[in-house]
Amino acid sequence: MNSTDAPRVLLVGLGAVGRAVGALLVGASQCRLVGAVDPATGPGDLASVVPGADPAARVAAGVADAPDADVAFVATTSFVAEVEPIINALLDRGMDVVTICEQLGFGFFDHGPVARRIDARARAAGRTVLGTGCNPGILLDTLPMLLSSLTTDVTSVTMRRTAEMSGYGGILSKFGFGLTATQFAAQRKEGGVIGHVGFRESVAALGDGLGWSLDEIVVDEPAPVLFTEHPRTTPHLTLEAGTIAVLRHSAKGLVDGRVVVDAAIDFGIFETADSFPEGDSWRIDSGFQTLQFSSSRVDSYASTVAVAANVIPSLPGFPPGLLTMADLPPKNFSAKAGSPHLATR
């Protein structure tokens, strides 16, 4: 692709994920990084935050001051009510939007009014809005959907993950990492600790893809399963001895009182000696055959960054409206030969 034809990309949100996606896009030939929006960072030079960025690329304090672009990547919040005005402003500027807002991973299920407004606004603008990420987006929904093509008449899907979280920044507080048991209980009661946002979207998306009309989705309360005995350090957080290093969160989807989707994730700041599985697993049961798949431990942070960076260049030209990953041909988000590597966190 000629560099002058490559879509221009605007970063919205320069947290850990936004900066990492920017770093990948700097080295990509399929698009051009033209600037960013972050009230806490801007105004200033983007290269001071994303090394290698064009010296002319600037960080703006708001969307209105941002340069023109074809695609905006939004990494600011997990919640649709907070991301809707940002998306609207970007659509009004004529941009397609990719967001890792978890509640837009399958927004029509739990957040119908907001999702329908975004969908209508995108259609009116002739633009695309895509909710994506590692989860929701791939691991607990699109991937098992694709794997189910190898069998027929699926009766249940069971998924287990061990999610390394050390690369993330601001979202770590939602999990309670670094809290004592007493602090965790108090913050969970006050709503400060909520665990993973996106379980309901993943379960609903998978149910929809497999043709199940789910009666209920049950998301359990997050619970600590490991307190570290010594300090652990990430680029964004230090865990003191006696504080939470691993949190378990799970969800189930039911049809006629029967569990058809069973998903559980141990989110953690892990060390080699921790007694947790070194990989992830998927089991798809059916009357035709049972399928079992496993992988090495999938790094949630790196994978979220990769999914976003892989799909951004292909977004222009998609049908207008609010889309999910299940709406896209896999070749539009597959890794391409010669793609740049994710640098250090």
C-alpha positions as CSV (number, residue, x, y, z in Angstrom):
1,M,0.0,0.0,0.0
2,N,1.3,3.4,-0.9
3,S,1.8,5.5,2.3
4,T,-0.3,8.3,0.9
5,D,-3.2,5.9,0.5
6,A,-2.9,4.4,4.0
7,P,-5.6,5.5,6.4
8,R,-4.7,8.2,8.8
9,V,-5.1,7.1,12.5
10,L,-5.9,9.2,15.6
11,L,-5.3,7.8,19.1
12,V,-7.9,8.8,21.7
13,G,-6.5,8.0,25.1
14,L,-2.8,7.6,25.8
15,G,-2.9,5.1,28.6
16,A,-0.8,1.9,28.5
17,V,-2.9,0.4,25.7
18,G,-3.2,3.6,23.6
19,R,0.6,4.2,23.7
20,A,1.3,0.5,22.8
21,V,-1.1,0.5,19.9
22,G,0.5,3.8,18.8
23,A,4.0,2.2,18.9
24,L,2.8,-0.6,16.7
25,L,1.2,1.7,14.2
26,V,4.4,3.8,14.0
27,G,6.1,0.8,12.5
28,A,3.2,-0.3,10.2
29,S,3.1,0.5,6.5
30,Q,-0.7,-0.1,6.4
31,C,-1.6,3.2,8.1
32,R,-0.3,6.6,9.2
33,L,-0.4,7.8,12.8
34,V,-1.3,11.5,12.6
35,G,-2.0,12.5,16.2
36,A,-3.7,11.8,19.5
37,V,-6.2,13.2,22.0
38,D,-5.6,13.0,25.7
39,P,-6.6,15.9,28.1
40,A,-4.0,14.7,30.7
41,T,-1.2,14.6,28.2
42,G,-1.8,17.3,25.6
43,P,-1.1,19.6,24.1
44,G,2.3,18.5,23.0
45,D,4.4,16.4,20.6
46,L,3.1,12.8,20.1
47,A,6.7,11.6,19.7
48,S,7.3,12.5,23.4
49,V,4.7,9.8,24.3
50,V,5.0,7.4,21.4
51,P,8.6,7.3,20.3
52,G,9.1,7.3,16.5
53,A,5.9,9.2,15.8
54,D,6.0,11.8,13.1
55,P,7.5,15.0,14.6
56,A,4.6,16.9,13.2
57,A,2.0,14.7,15.0
58,R,0.5,16.5,18.0
59,V,-1.4,15.5,21.1
60,A,-4.6,17.6,21.4
61,A,-6.6,18.2,24.6
62,G,-9.9,17.4,22.9
63,V,-11.4,15.9,19.7
64,A,-12.3,19.4,18.4
65,D,-8.6,20.3,18.3
66,A,-7.4,17.0,16.8
67,P,-6.1,16.7,13.2
68,D,-8.3,15.1,10.5
69,A,-8.1,11.3,10.4
70,D,-9.8,8.4,8.8
71,V,-9.9,6.1,11.8
72,A,-9.8,6.9,15.5
73,F,-8.7,4.3,18.1
74,V,-10.5,4.9,21.5
75,A,-8.9,3.5,24.6
76,T,-10.4,5.6,27.4
77,T,-13.1,3.7,29.3
78,S,-14.9,0.3,29.8
79,F,-18.3,1.9,29.9
80,V,-20.7,2.9,27.0
81,A,-22.2,5.9,28.8
82,E,-18.7,7.4,29.0
83,V,-17.6,6.5,25.5
84,E,-20.7,7.5,23.6
85,P,-20.0,11.3,23.5
86,I,-16.5,10.6,22.4
87,I,-17.6,8.4,19.6
88,N,-20.3,10.9,18.6
89,A,-17.7,13.7,18.3
90,L,-15.4,11.5,16.2
91,L,-18.3,10.5,13.9
92,D,-19.1,14.2,13.5
93,R,-15.5,14.7,12.4
94,G,-16.0,12.0,9.7
95,M,-13.9,9.3,11.3
96,D,-14.5,5.5,11.6
97,V,-14.0,4.4,15.2
98,V,-12.3,1.3,16.8
99,T,-12.8,1.1,20.6
100,I,-11.8,-1.4,23.3
101,C,-14.7,-0.2,25.5
102,E,-15.7,-3.6,26.8
103,Q,-19.4,-2.8,27.0
104,L,-19.4,-2.2,23.2
105,G,-18.0,-5.7,22.6
106,F,-21.6,-6.8,22.1
107,G,-23.4,-3.6,23.0
108,F,-26.9,-4.4,21.8
109,F,-27.4,-7.1,24.5
110,D,-27.1,-5.1,27.8
111,H,-26.9,-1.5,26.5
112,G,-29.5,-1.5,23.7
113,P,-30.5,2.2,23.9
114,V,-27.0,3.5,23.7
115,A,-25.9,0.9,21.2
116,R,-28.9,1.8,18.9
117,R,-28.1,5.5,19.2
118,I,-24.4,4.9,18.2
119,D,-25.5,2.5,15.4
120,A,-28.0,5.1,14.0
121,R,-25.5,7.9,14.2
122,A,-22.8,5.9,12.5
123,R,-25.1,4.9,9.7
124,A,-26.2,8.4,9.2
125,A,-22.6,9.5,9.0
126,G,-21.7,6.6,6.7
127,R,-19.1,5.4,9.2
128,T,-18.2,2.3,11.1
129,V,-17.9,1.9,14.9
130,L,-16.2,-1.4,16.0
131,G,-16.1,-2.8,19.5
132,T,-13.1,-5.1,19.8
133,G,-10.3,-6.4,22.1
134,C,-8.9,-9.6,23.5
135,N,-11.9,-10.2,25.6
136,P,-14.6,-9.4,24.7
137,G,-13.7,-9.6,21.0
138,I,-11.8,-12.8,20.5
139,L,-10.9,-15.3,23.2
140,L,-14.3,-16.0,24.8
141,D,-16.6,-15.3,21.8
142,T,-15.2,-15.1,18.3
143,L,-12.6,-17.8,18.8
144,P,-14.9,-20.5,20.2
145,M,-17.5,-19.5,17.5
146,L,-14.8,-20.3,14.8
147,L,-13.8,-23.5,16.5
148,S,-17.4,-24.7,16.7
149,S,-17.4,-24.9,12.9
150,L,-15.6,-28.2,13.3
151,T,-18.6,-29.9,14.9
152,T,-22.4,-29.6,14.9
153,D,-25.2,-29.1,17.4
154,V,-23.0,-27.6,20.2
155,T,-24.5,-28.3,23.7
156,S,-22.0,-26.4,25.8
157,V,-18.8,-24.4,25.8
158,T,-16.4,-24.4,28.8
159,M,-13.5,-21.9,28.9
160,R,-10.7,-21.4,31.4
161,R,-8.0,-18.6,31.3
162,T,-5.1,-17.4,33.3
163,A,-4.7,-13.7,32.4
164,E,-1.5,-11.9,33.0
165,M,-2.3,-8.2,33.8
166,S,1.0,-6.7,34.5
167,G,1.1,-4.7,31.3
168,Y,-2.1,-2.7,32.0
169,G,-2.3,0.6,33.8
170,G,-5.5,2.3,34.9
171,I,-7.8,-0.6,34.8
172,L,-5.8,-2.5,37.5
173,S,-7.8,-0.7,40.2
174,K,-11.0,-2.4,39.0
175,F,-9.5,-5.8,40.1
176,G,-8.2,-4.9,43.5
177,F,-4.6,-5.8,42.9
178,G,-2.5,-4.5,45.8
179,L,-5.3,-4.4,48.3
180,T,-5.5,-6.3,51.6
181,A,-8.4,-8.6,52.2
182,T,-10.1,-6.0,54.4
183,Q,-9.5,-3.2,51.8
184,F,-10.8,-5.5,49.0
185,A,-14.0,-6.3,50.9
186,A,-14.7,-2.6,51.6
187,Q,-14.0,-1.5,48.1
188,R,-16.1,-4.3,46.6
189,K,-19.0,-3.3,48.8
190,E,-18.6,0.3,47.7
191,G,-18.4,-0.6,44.0
192,G,-14.8,0.3,43.6
193,V,-13.7,-3.3,42.8
194,I,-15.8,-4.9,40.0
195,G,-13.4,-7.3,38.3
196,H,-13.7,-7.9,34.6
197,V,-16.0,-5.7,32.6
198,G,-17.1,-7.6,29.5
199,F,-18.1,-11.0,30.7
200,R,-21.8,-10.5,29.9
201,E,-20.8,-9.2,26.4
202,S,-18.7,-12.2,25.7
203,V,-21.2,-14.7,26.9
204,A,-24.0,-13.0,25.0
205,A,-22.0,-12.8,21.8
206,L,-21.1,-16.4,21.9
207,G,-24.7,-17.4,22.7
208,D,-25.9,-15.3,19.7
209,G,-23.3,-16.9,17.4
210,L,-24.2,-20.4,18.4
211,G,-27.9,-19.8,18.1
212,W,-28.8,-20.0,21.8
213,S,-31.5,-17.7,23.3
214,L,-30.0,-17.3,26.7
215,D,-32.4,-17.0,29.6
216,E,-29.9,-15.7,32.0
217,I,-26.2,-14.6,32.3
218,V,-24.8,-15.0,35.8
219,V,-21.6,-13.2,36.6
220,D,-20.1,-14.2,40.0
221,E,-18.6,-11.8,42.4
222,P,-14.8,-11.4,41.9
223,A,-12.8,-13.1,44.6
224,P,-9.1,-13.0,45.6
225,V,-7.4,-16.4,45.2
226,L,-3.7,-15.4,45.9
227,F,-2.1,-12.9,48.3
228,T,1.5,-12.3,47.5
229,E,4.1,-13.1,50.3
230,H,6.6,-10.5,49.0
231,P,6.4,-7.3,46.8
232,R,5.7,-7.7,43.1
233,T,6.3,-4.8,40.7
234,T,4.7,-4.0,37.4
235,P,5.5,-0.9,35.2
236,H,2.3,0.7,36.7
237,L,1.8,-0.8,40.2
238,T,3.7,-2.3,43.1
239,L,2.0,-5.0,45.2
240,E,3.1,-5.1,48.8
241,A,3.4,-8.4,50.8
242,G,-0.1,-9.5,52.1
243,T,-2.0,-7.9,49.2
244,I,-3.9,-9.4,46.3
245,A,-1.9,-10.8,43.4
246,V,-4.6,-13.0,41.7
247,L,-8.3,-12.5,41.4
248,R,-10.8,-15.1,40.0
249,H,-13.9,-14.0,38.1
250,S,-16.4,-16.2,36.3
251,A,-19.6,-16.1,34.4
252,K,-22.2,-18.6,33.1
253,G,-24.9,-18.5,30.4
254,L,-28.0,-20.5,30.8
255,V,-30.7,-21.9,28.6
256,D,-33.7,-23.6,30.3
257,G,-31.8,-23.6,33.5
258,R,-28.9,-25.5,32.0
259,V,-25.4,-24.0,31.8
260,V,-24.3,-23.8,28.2
261,V,-21.5,-21.3,28.6
262,D,-19.1,-21.6,31.5
263,A,-16.2,-19.2,31.6
264,A,-13.7,-18.5,34.4
265,I,-10.6,-16.3,34.4
266,D,-7.8,-16.0,37.0
267,F,-6.5,-12.4,36.5
268,G,-3.2,-11.8,38.1
269,I,0.3,-10.3,38.5
270,F,1.9,-13.8,38.2
271,E,5.3,-15.2,39.1
272,T,6.7,-18.5,37.8
273,A,6.3,-20.2,41.2
274,D,2.6,-19.5,41.4
275,S,0.5,-22.7,41.1
276,F,-1.7,-21.6,38.3
277,P,-2.1,-23.1,34.8
278,E,0.4,-22.0,32.3
279,G,-2.2,-21.9,29.5
280,D,-5.8,-21.4,28.5
281,S,-8.3,-24.0,27.4
282,W,-11.6,-24.3,25.5
283,R,-13.9,-27.3,25.5
284,I,-16.8,-27.5,23.0
285,D,-19.2,-30.3,23.7
286,S,-21.7,-31.6,21.1
287,G,-23.6,-34.7,20.2
288,F,-21.4,-35.0,17.1
289,Q,-18.0,-34.8,18.8
290,T,-16.2,-33.1,21.7
291,L,-13.5,-30.6,20.9
292,Q,-10.7,-29.6,23.3
293,F,-8.1,-26.9,22.6
294,S,-5.4,-25.4,24.7
295,S,-2.8,-22.7,24.3
296,S,0.1,-21.2,26.2
297,R,-0.9,-18.4,28.5
298,V,-2.3,-15.6,26.4
299,D,-1.1,-12.2,27.5
300,S,-4.3,-10.2,27.7
301,Y,-2.5,-6.8,27.4
302,A,-0.3,-7.7,24.4
303,S,-3.3,-9.5,22.7
304,T,-5.6,-6.5,23.2
305,V,-3.0,-4.3,21.7
306,A,-2.4,-6.7,18.8
307,V,-6.1,-7.1,18.0
308,A,-6.6,-3.3,17.8
309,A,-3.5,-2.8,15.7
310,N,-4.4,-5.6,13.3
311,V,-8.0,-4.4,12.6
312,I,-7.4,-0.6,12.5
313,P,-5.9,-0.5,8.9
314,S,-8.8,-2.5,7.4
315,L,-11.7,-0.5,9.0
316,P,-12.3,2.0,6.2
317,G,-14.7,0.4,3.8
318,F,-16.6,-1.7,6.3
319,P,-20.4,-1.4,6.3
320,P,-21.6,1.6,8.3
321,G,-23.0,1.1,11.8
322,L,-22.0,-0.5,15.1
323,L,-20.2,-3.8,14.4
324,T,-18.7,-6.6,16.5
325,M,-15.8,-8.8,15.6
326,A,-18.2,-11.6,14.6
327,D,-19.4,-9.3,11.7
328,L,-15.9,-9.2,10.2
329,P,-14.2,-11.7,7.9
330,P,-11.2,-13.2,9.8
331,K,-8.7,-11.9,7.2
332,N,-9.6,-8.4,8.2
333,F,-8.1,-8.9,11.7
334,S,-5.5,-11.5,11.1
335,A,-1.8,-10.8,11.7
336,K,-0.1,-9.8,8.5
337,A,3.5,-10.8,7.5
338,G,5.9,-8.1,8.3
339,S,3.8,-6.6,11.1
340,P,5.9,-4.7,13.7
341,H,6.5,-6.3,17.1
342,L,5.1,-5.1,20.4
343,A,7.9,-3.2,22.2
344,T,8.6,-3.3,25.9
345,R,5.8,-2.1,28.2
